[in-house]
Amino acid sequence: MGDLTKVQLERLILVRAKFNFQYFTSIYKNKENKIYYLVYNFAWMEFSDQHVLIVKRDRSR
């Protein structure tokens, strides 16, 4: 599956950086019904109103 790099950020940081939460290429729902929004080898999940988890998948390995 490749190596994963995860980082948790405050949503406000991404909003100030003009991150577009409406742009994604697909949606993934895991067994726990958590929804990840995917763009190429990145994914993000909003797990509260203030925090976002960003995951990067390294496909080179």
N, C-alpha and C positions, 0 to 999 in steps of 0.2 A: 504494500500500500504506500510505501514511501515514508520518509521522516516528516514529522509534524512540528511546526513551531507555533506556539500559542502566546498571545499577549492580550491582557485585559486593559481596556481604556474606558475613560469616562466618555459618554456619548457627546457631551459638550465639546470636547477636544476635536472630535470628528466633524461636528457641525461647524465649528469655527474654521476648520480646514476645508470647508465646502464639500465634504463627503456626500455623495448622492446615494441615499439609502433606497431609492426607487430603481436603481440600475443593478440588475443581476442577470445572470444567464440561466440559472436553474435554482431549484429549491430541493433541499434534502431534509427529510424528517427521520430522525433516528428512532430506536426502540422505545426511548423514553418520551417520545412525541415532542422533542425539542426541534425547532426549525432552524436550519442553516441556510443562508442565502449565499449562492456560489457565483464567483466571477473567475473563470479560468482556474488557477491553482490557489486561489484565496477563497475563504468562506468567513462569514460573520454571523453571530447569533446575538440577539438582544436578549439578555437574561434579566434585565430590570429596566426601568425607565431611565436610569442614569448610567448603566454599564453595558459595554459591548465586548464580546469575545471575538478576536480575529485570529484565524488559523491559516497558516501558510503550509501548503503541502509541497515538499521537495521531491519532485519526480525523477531527479537525476540519479538516484541510488537504486 
